[in-house]
Amino acid sequence: MRKFRTLYEFEEEYFRNHPEEIDDYLTEIFQEYAEDNDSGALLASLRVVACVRGISEIAEQAGMTRRGLQKALSSNGNPRLENVNSIMKALGYCLTPQKIMPPVTE
């Protein structure tokens, strides 16, 4: 029986081969999250980046256990803001606000 690869596996392989594109990917996933509030998609994307960078190393830098990091970034995860901030710092990023333009009124 042929085993099919998941989208997650394709993404992980892609970013292992193209680490220079992770910056743009993170920017994009946070912009999408700002628009649609899909925390599951955000966590899944962060999980891909954490796997590419090394789950154990990221967990240690974030002050979490490997299992705790995996749980926080799981599809059922509900990490606190401080955990997301720690994970982002471990990945080499920070959470900063970006002003959005107010809607145009007619």
KEZA-583904 format. One record per atom (N, C-alpha, C): residue number from 1; residue in three letters; atom name; x negated, y negated, z negated. Coordinates in steps of 0.02 Angstrom, whole numbers, plus 50000, padded with zeros to 5 digits. Atoms other than C-alpha are relative to their C-alpha. Layout:
% KEZA-583904
[rec NUM, 'Ala', 'CA', [X, Y, Z]] ...
This chain:
% KEZA-583904
[rec 1, 'Met', 'N', [49958, 50059, 50000]] [rec 1, 'Met', 'CA', [50000, 50000, 50000]] [rec 1, 'Met', 'C', [49955, 49938, 50000]] [rec 2, 'Arg', 'N', [50038, 50062, 49993]] [rec 2, 'Arg', 'CA', [49933, 49829, 50048]] [rec 2, 'Arg', 'C', [50019, 49952, 49945]] [rec 3, 'Lys', 'N', [49988, 50049, 50052]] [rec 3, 'Lys', 'CA', [49913, 49703, 49908]] [rec 3, 'Lys', 'C', [49995, 49931, 50029]] [rec 4, 'Phe', 'N', [49999, 50068, 49975]] [rec 4, 'Phe', 'CA', [49962, 49527, 49954]] [rec 4, 'Phe', 'C', [49973, 49953, 49948]] [rec 5, 'Arg', 'N', [50027, 50050, 50046]] [rec 5, 'Arg', 'CA', [49871, 49379, 49878]] [rec 5, 'Arg', 'C', [50053, 49947, 49988]] [rec 6, 'Thr', 'N', [49952, 50052, 50018]] [rec 6, 'Thr', 'CA', [49969, 49246, 49788]] [rec 6, 'Thr', 'C', [49973, 49932, 50022]] [rec 7, 'Leu', 'N', [50020, 50069, 49985]] [rec 7, 'Leu', 'CA', [49966, 49060, 49826]] [rec 7, 'Leu', 'C', [49948, 49977, 49949]] [rec 8, 'Tyr', 'N', [50048, 50017, 50054]] [rec 8, 'Tyr', 'CA', [49876, 49039, 49659]] [rec 8, 'Tyr', 'C', [49931, 50025, 50018]] [rec 9, 'Glu', 'N', [50065, 49971, 49981]] [rec 9, 'Glu', 'CA', [49737, 49154, 49720]] [rec 9, 'Glu', 'C', [49969, 49963, 50059]] [rec 10, 'Phe', 'N', [50025, 50039, 49943]] [rec 10, 'Phe', 'CA', [49722, 49058, 49884]] [rec 10, 'Phe', 'C', [49974, 49932, 49978]] [rec 11, 'Glu', 'N', [50022, 50066, 50025]] [rec 11, 'Glu', 'CA', [49713, 48891, 49793]] [rec 11, 'Glu', 'C', [49935, 50006, 49962]] [rec 12, 'Glu', 'N', [50061, 49991, 50039]] [rec 12, 'Glu', 'CA', [49582, 48954, 49673]] [rec 12, 'Glu', 'C', [49940, 50012, 50046]] [rec 13, 'Glu', 'N', [50055, 49987, 49952]] [rec 13, 'Glu', 'CA', [49475, 49023, 49815]] [rec 13, 'Glu', 'C', [49982, 49937, 50039]] [rec 14, 'Tyr', 'N', [50012, 50061, 49962]] [rec 14, 'Tyr', 'CA', [49496, 48863, 49914]] [rec 14, 'Tyr', 'C', [49958, 49950, 49961]] [rec 15, 'Phe', 'N', [50036, 50049, 50040]] [rec 15, 'Phe', 'CA', [49436, 48752, 49772]] [rec 15, 'Phe', 'C', [49932, 50025, 49977]] [rec 16, 'Arg', 'N', [50068, 49974, 50013]] [rec 16, 'Arg', 'CA', [49291, 48868, 49732]] [rec 16, 'Arg', 'C', [49955, 49985, 50060]] [rec 17, 'Asn', 'N', [50039, 50014, 49939]] [rec 17, 'Asn', 'CA', [49235, 48842, 49913]] [rec 17, 'Asn', 'C', [49997, 49926, 50017]] [rec 18, 'His', 'N', [49997, 50072, 49986]] [rec 18, 'His', 'CA', [49280, 48655, 49915]] [rec 18, 'His', 'C', [50008, 49960, 49936]] [rec 19, 'Pro', 'N', [49992, 50035, 50064]] [rec 19, 'Pro', 'CA', [49248, 48585, 49740]] [rec 19, 'Pro', 'C', [50003, 49924, 50007]] [rec 20, 'Glu', 'N', [49998, 50072, 49990]] [rec 20, 'Glu', 'CA', [49228, 48410, 49811]] [rec 20, 'Glu', 'C', [50072, 49974, 50010]] [rec 21, 'Glu', 'N', [49931, 50020, 49989]] [rec 21, 'Glu', 'CA', [49416, 48408, 49844]] [rec 21, 'Glu', 'C', [50043, 50002, 49936]] [rec 22, 'Ile', 'N', [49962, 49995, 50063]] [rec 22, 'Ile', 'CA', [49467, 48436, 49662]] [rec 22, 'Ile', 'C', [50023, 49931, 49976]] [rec 23, 'Asp', 'N', [49981, 50068, 50021]] [rec 23, 'Asp', 'CA', [49468, 48248, 49624]] [rec 23, 'Asp', 'C', [50065, 49978, 50033]] [rec 24, 'Asp', 'N', [49939, 50020, 49964]] [rec 24, 'Asp', 'CA', [49597, 48213, 49759]] [rec 24, 'Asp', 'C', [50059, 50044, 49981]] [rec 25, 'Tyr', 'N', [49947, 49954, 50020]] [rec 25, 'Tyr', 'CA', [49696, 48367, 49709]] [rec 25, 'Tyr', 'C', [50031, 49979, 49934]] [rec 26, 'Leu', 'N', [49975, 50021, 50066]] [rec 26, 'Leu', 'CA', [49710, 48309, 49528]] [rec 26, 'Leu', 'C', [50040, 49935, 50006]] [rec 27, 'Thr', 'N', [49963, 50063, 49990]] [rec 27, 'Thr', 'CA', [49762, 48135, 49583]] [rec 27, 'Thr', 'C', [50068, 50014, 50029]] [rec 28, 'Glu', 'N', [49937, 49983, 49966]] [rec 28, 'Glu', 'CA', [49895, 48209, 49695]] [rec 28, 'Glu', 'C', [50049, 50035, 49953]] [rec 29, 'Ile', 'N', [49953, 49963, 50043]] [rec 29, 'Ile', 'CA', [49967, 48329, 49565]] [rec 29, 'Ile', 'C', [50028, 49955, 49946]] [rec 30, 'Phe', 'N', [49973, 50046, 50050]] [rec 30, 'Phe', 'CA', [49983, 48191, 49436]] [rec 30, 'Phe', 'C', [50048, 49950, 50031]] [rec 31, 'Gln', 'N', [49953, 50043, 49965]] [rec 31, 'Gln', 'CA', [50066, 48077, 49564]] [rec 31, 'Gln', 'C', [50066, 50036, 50012]] [rec 32, 'Glu', 'N', [49939, 49961, 49989]] [rec 32, 'Glu', 'CA', [50189, 48215, 49607]] [rec 32, 'Glu', 'C', [50038, 50010, 49934]] [rec 33, 'Tyr', 'N', [49968, 49992, 50065]] [rec 33, 'Tyr', 'CA', [50222, 48245, 49422]] [rec 33, 'Tyr', 'C', [50036, 49935, 49980]] [rec 34, 'Ala', 'N', [49969, 50064, 50017]] [rec 34, 'Ala', 'CA', [50258, 48059, 49399]] [rec 34, 'Ala', 'C', [50066, 49990, 50038]] [rec 35, 'Glu', 'N', [49940, 50007, 49959]] [rec 35, 'Glu', 'CA', [50389, 48072, 49536]] [rec 35, 'Glu', 'C', [50054, 50050, 49982]] [rec 36, 'Asp', 'N', [49949, 49948, 50009]] [rec 36, 'Asp', 'CA', [50474, 48237, 49496]] [rec 36, 'Asp', 'C', [50003, 50032, 49931]] [rec 37, 'Asn', 'N', [50002, 49974, 50068]] [rec 37, 'Asn', 'CA', [50429, 48278, 49314]] [rec 37, 'Asn', 'C', [49999, 50076, 49996]] [rec 38, 'Asp', 'N', [50005, 49927, 50000]] [rec 38, 'Asp', 'CA', [50394, 48459, 49360]] [rec 38, 'Asp', 'C', [49938, 50021, 49962]] [rec 39, 'Ser', 'N', [50059, 49983, 50042]] [rec 39, 'Ser', 'CA', [50281, 48506, 49215]] [rec 39, 'Ser', 'C', [49973, 50069, 50017]] [rec 40, 'Gly', 'N', [50023, 49934, 49981]] [rec 40, 'Gly', 'CA', [50272, 48687, 49273]] [rec 40, 'Gly', 'C', [49950, 49997, 50057]] [rec 41, 'Ala', 'N', [50046, 50007, 49943]] [rec 41, 'Ala', 'CA', [50191, 48635, 49437]] [rec 41, 'Ala', 'C', [49936, 49966, 49979]] [rec 42, 'Leu', 'N', [50060, 50034, 50025]] [rec 42, 'Leu', 'CA', [50072, 48517, 49347]] [rec 42, 'Leu', 'C', [49955, 50049, 49962]] [rec 43, 'Leu', 'N', [50039, 49952, 50040]] [rec 43, 'Leu', 'CA', [50018, 48652, 49224]] [rec 43, 'Leu', 'C', [49969, 50054, 50044]] [rec 44, 'Ala', 'N', [50027, 49949, 49954]] [rec 44, 'Ala', 'CA', [49996, 48780, 49364]] [rec 44, 'Ala', 'C', [49940, 49972, 50038]] [rec 45, 'Ser', 'N', [50055, 50031, 49965]] [rec 45, 'Ser', 'CA', [49885, 48659, 49458]] [rec 45, 'Ser', 'C', [49940, 49990, 49955]] [rec 46, 'Leu', 'N', [50055, 50007, 50048]] [rec 46, 'Leu', 'CA', [49782, 48621, 49303]] [rec 46, 'Leu', 'C', [49968, 50067, 49985]] [rec 47, 'Arg', 'N', [50025, 49932, 50012]] [rec 47, 'Arg', 'CA', [49766, 48809, 49276]] [rec 47, 'Arg', 'C', [49952, 50020, 50056]] [rec 48, 'Val', 'N', [50043, 49984, 49943]] [rec 48, 'Val', 'CA', [49693, 48828, 49451]] [rec 48, 'Val', 'C', [49931, 49966, 49991]] [rec 49, 'Val', 'N', [50063, 50038, 50008]] [rec 49, 'Val', 'CA', [49563, 48692, 49417]] [rec 49, 'Val', 'C', [49960, 50028, 49942]] [rec 50, 'Ala', 'N', [50035, 49972, 50058]] [rec 50, 'Ala', 'CA', [49521, 48764, 49246]] [rec 50, 'Ala', 'C', [49968, 50067, 50018]] [rec 51, 'Cys', 'N', [50029, 49935, 49979]] [rec 51, 'Cys', 'CA', [49494, 48937, 49323]] [rec 51, 'Cys', 'C', [49939, 49989, 50044]] [rec 52, 'Val', 'N', [50057, 50014, 49956]] [rec 52, 'Val', 'CA', [49380, 48864, 49456]] [rec 52, 'Val', 'C', [49940, 49976, 49959]] [rec 53, 'Arg', 'N', [50054, 50028, 50041]] [rec 53, 'Arg', 'CA', [49279, 48771, 49325]] [rec 53, 'Arg', 'C', [49978, 50049, 49945]] [rec 54, 'Gly', 'N', [50016, 49951, 50052]] [rec 54, 'Gly', 'CA', [49281, 48919, 49203]] [rec 54, 'Gly', 'C', [50042, 49991, 49938]] [rec 55, 'Ile', 'N', [49952, 50004, 50055]] [rec 55, 'Ile', 'CA', [49419, 48951, 49077]] [rec 55, 'Ile', 'C', [49965, 49997, 49933]] [rec 56, 'Ser', 'N', [50034, 49998, 50065]] [rec 56, 'Ser', 'CA', [49302, 48994, 48933]] [rec 56, 'Ser', 'C', [49964, 49935, 49985]] [rec 57, 'Glu', 'N', [50038, 50062, 50010]] [rec 57, 'Glu', 'CA', [49193, 48841, 48958]] [rec 57, 'Glu', 'C', [50047, 49941, 49988]] [rec 58, 'Ile', 'N', [49952, 50055, 50008]] [rec 58, 'Ile', 'CA', [49342, 48723, 48976]] [rec 58, 'Ile', 'C', [50033, 50005, 49932]] [rec 59, 'Ala', 'N', [49969, 49990, 50066]] [rec 59, 'Ala', 'CA', [49425, 48798, 48822]] [rec 59, 'Ala', 'C', [49954, 49977, 49944]] [rec 60, 'Glu', 'N', [50048, 50020, 50052]] [rec 60, 'Glu', 'CA', [49268, 48775, 48718]] [rec 60, 'Glu', 'C', [49992, 49924, 49998]] [rec 61, 'Gln', 'N', [50008, 50072, 49997]] [rec 61, 'Gln', 'CA', [49245, 48595, 48776]] [rec 61, 'Gln', 'C', [50062, 49963, 49976]] [rec 62, 'Ala', 'N', [49937, 50031, 50021]] [rec 62, 'Ala', 'CA', [49428, 48558, 48741]] [rec 62, 'Ala', 'C', [50016, 50014, 49927]] [rec 63, 'Gly', 'N', [49988, 49983, 50070]] [rec 63, 'Gly', 'CA', [49414, 48630, 48566]] [rec 63, 'Gly', 'C', [50057, 50049, 49991]] [rec 64, 'Met', 'N', [49946, 49951, 50001]] [rec 64, 'Met', 'CA', [49534, 48772, 48605]] [rec 64, 'Met', 'C', [49970, 50069, 50009]] [rec 65, 'Thr', 'N', [50020, 49932, 49984]] [rec 65, 'Thr', 'CA', [49523, 48959, 48615]] [rec 65, 'Thr', 'C', [50018, 50013, 50073]] [rec 66, 'Arg', 'N', [49984, 49981, 49931]] [rec 66, 'Arg', 'CA', [49525, 49040, 48786]] [rec 66, 'Arg', 'C', [50074, 50017, 50006]] [rec 67, 'Arg', 'N', [49929, 49981, 50000]] [rec 67, 'Arg', 'CA', [49694, 49115, 48744]] [rec 67, 'Arg', 'C', [50045, 49939, 49992]] [rec 68, 'Gly', 'N', [49961, 50061, 50010]] [rec 68, 'Gly', 'CA', [49758, 48947, 48682]] [rec 68, 'Gly', 'C', [50005, 49958, 50063]] [rec 69, 'Leu', 'N', [50000, 50037, 49937]] [rec 69, 'Leu', 'CA', [49707, 48863, 48844]] [rec 69, 'Leu', 'C', [50045, 50034, 50051]] [rec 70, 'Gln', 'N', [49958, 49964, 49953]] [rec 70, 'Gln', 'CA', [49788, 48999, 48948]] [rec 70, 'Gln', 'C', [50073, 49993, 49983]] [rec 71, 'Lys', 'N', [49931, 50008, 50021]] [rec 71, 'Lys', 'CA', [49947, 48985, 48846]] [rec 71, 'Lys', 'C', [50025, 49930, 50015]] [rec 72, 'Ala', 'N', [49981, 50069, 49987]] [rec 72, 'Ala', 'CA', [49950, 48796, 48860]] [rec 72, 'Ala', 'C', [50013, 49987, 50074]] [rec 73, 'Leu', 'N', [49993, 50011, 49928]] [rec 73, 'Leu', 'CA', [49931, 48805, 49049]] [rec 73, 'Leu', 'C', [50043, 50053, 50035]] [rec 74, 'Ser', 'N', [49957, 49949, 49970]] [rec 74, 'Ser', 'CA', [50052, 48950, 49074]] [rec 74, 'Ser', 'C', [50065, 49968, 50024]] [rec 75, 'Ser', 'N', [49937, 50027, 49974]] [rec 75, 'Ser', 'CA', [50218, 48929, 49162]] [rec 75, 'Ser', 'C', [50050, 49985, 49944]] [rec 76, 'Asn', 'N', [49957, 50014, 50058]] [rec 76, 'Asn', 'CA', [50302, 48933, 48991]] [rec 76, 'Asn', 'C', [49966, 49953, 49950]] [rec 77, 'Gly', 'N', [50038, 50044, 50044]] [rec 77, 'Gly', 'CA', [50172, 48817, 48915]] [rec 77, 'Gly', 'C', [50036, 49934, 49988]] [rec 78, 'Asn', 'N', [49972, 50065, 50017]] [rec 78, 'Asn', 'CA', [50225, 48660, 48827]] [rec 78, 'Asn', 'C', [49948, 49964, 49957]] [rec 79, 'Pro', 'N', [50054, 50028, 50039]] [rec 79, 'Pro', 'CA', [50060, 48581, 48776]] [rec 79, 'Pro', 'C', [50015, 49929, 49976]] [rec 80, 'Arg', 'N', [49994, 50068, 50025]] [rec 80, 'Arg', 'CA', [50054, 48425, 48669]] [rec 80, 'Arg', 'C', [49956, 49955, 50043]] [rec 81, 'Leu', 'N', [50038, 50048, 49961]] [rec 81, 'Leu', 'CA', [49987, 48268, 48749]] [rec 81, 'Leu', 'C', [49926, 50002, 49981]] [rec 82, 'Glu', 'N', [50070, 49998, 50021]] [rec 82, 'Glu', 'CA', [49828, 48281, 48645]] [rec 82, 'Glu', 'C', [49964, 50061, 50031]] [rec 83, 'Asn', 'N', [50030, 49942, 49967]] [rec 83, 'Asn', 'CA', [49798, 48455, 48718]] [rec 83, 'Asn', 'C', [49986, 49987, 50074]] [rec 84, 'Val', 'N', [50010, 50017, 49929]] [rec 84, 'Val', 'CA', [49822, 48393, 48896]] [rec 84, 'Val', 'C', [49941, 49952, 50006]] [rec 85, 'Asn', 'N', [50055, 50047, 49999]] [rec 85, 'Asn', 'CA', [49705, 48249, 48858]] [rec 85, 'Asn', 'C', [49933, 50035, 49989]] [rec 86, 'Ser', 'N', [50062, 49962, 50013]] [rec 86, 'Ser', 'CA', [49573, 48369, 48787]] [rec 86, 'Ser', 'C', [49980, 50042, 50060]] [rec 87, 'Ile', 'N', [50014, 49959, 49940]] [rec 87, 'Ile', 'CA', [49588, 48482, 48939]] [rec 87, 'Ile', 'C', [49974, 49956, 50056]] [rec 88, 'Met', 'N', [50022, 50045, 49948]] [rec 88, 'Met', 'CA', [49571, 48335, 49057]] [rec 88, 'Met', 'C', [49929, 49975, 49986]] [rec 89, 'Lys', 'N', [50068, 50021, 50018]] [rec 89, 'Lys', 'CA', [49417, 48273, 48963]] [rec 89, 'Lys', 'C', [49950, 50056, 50013]] [rec 90, 'Ala', 'N', [50044, 49942, 49988]] [rec 90, 'Ala', 'CA', [49342, 48448, 48972]] [rec 90, 'Ala', 'C', [49988, 50010, 50075]] [rec 91, 'Leu', 'N', [50007, 49995, 49927]] [rec 91, 'Leu', 'CA', [49371, 48444, 49160]] [rec 91, 'Leu', 'C', [49961, 49941, 50028]] [rec 92, 'Gly', 'N', [50038, 50058, 49978]] [rec 92, 'Gly', 'CA', [49282, 48276, 49168]] [rec 92, 'Gly', 'C', [50043, 49941, 50022]] [rec 93, 'Tyr', 'N', [49953, 50053, 49980]] [rec 93, 'Tyr', 'CA', [49434, 48161, 49185]] [rec 93, 'Tyr', 'C', [50031, 49969, 49937]] [rec 94, 'Cys', 'N', [49962, 50030, 50055]] [rec 94, 'Cys', 'CA', [49537, 48045, 49077]] [rec 94, 'Cys', 'C', [50069, 49982, 50026]] [rec 95, 'Leu', 'N', [49932, 50020, 49983]] [rec 95, 'Leu', 'CA', [49720, 48003, 49074]] [rec 95, 'Leu', 'C', [50003, 49924, 49992]] [rec 96, 'Thr', 'N', [49994, 50073, 50002]] [rec 96, 'Thr', 'CA', [49745, 47821, 49118]] [rec 96, 'Thr', 'C', [50064, 49979, 50035]] [rec 97, 'Pro', 'N', [49938, 50022, 49968]] [rec 97, 'Pro', 'CA', [49903, 47727, 49159]] [rec 97, 'Pro', 'C', [49985, 49964, 50066]] [rec 98, 'Gln', 'N', [50004, 50034, 49936]] [rec 98, 'Gln', 'CA', [49931, 47662, 49334]] [rec 98, 'Gln', 'C', [50065, 49963, 50011]] [rec 99, 'Lys', 'N', [49939, 50040, 49990]] [rec 99, 'Lys', 'CA', [50054, 47521, 49365]] [rec 99, 'Lys', 'C', [50032, 50019, 50066]] [rec 100, 'Ile', 'N', [49963, 49986, 49938]] [rec 100, 'Ile', 'CA', [50188, 47565, 49490]] [rec 100, 'Ile', 'C', [50040, 49938, 50017]] [rec 101, 'Met', 'N', [49962, 50058, 49977]] [rec 101, 'Met', 'CA', [50277, 47437, 49592]] [rec 101, 'Met', 'C', [50073, 50009, 49982]] [rec 102, 'Pro', 'N', [49928, 49994, 50014]] [rec 102, 'Pro', 'CA', [50455, 47398, 49537]] [rec 102, 'Pro', 'C', [50038, 50011, 50065]] [rec 103, 'Pro', 'N', [49961, 49988, 49940]] [rec 103, 'Pro', 'CA', [50590, 47453, 49657]] [rec 103, 'Pro', 'C', [50018, 49934, 50035]] [rec 104, 'Val', 'N', [49981, 50059, 49961]] [rec 104, 'Val', 'CA', [50628, 47330, 49796]] [rec 104, 'Val', 'C', [50076, 49992, 49996]] [rec 105, 'Thr', 'N', [49928, 50013, 50002]] [rec 105, 'Thr', 'CA', [50798, 47249, 49771]] [rec 105, 'Thr', 'C', [50019, 49957, 50060]] [rec 106, 'Glu', 'N', [49977, 50038, 49940]] [rec 106, 'Glu', 'CA', [50899, 47178, 49913]] [rec 106, 'Glu', 'C', [50042, 49942, 49980]] 
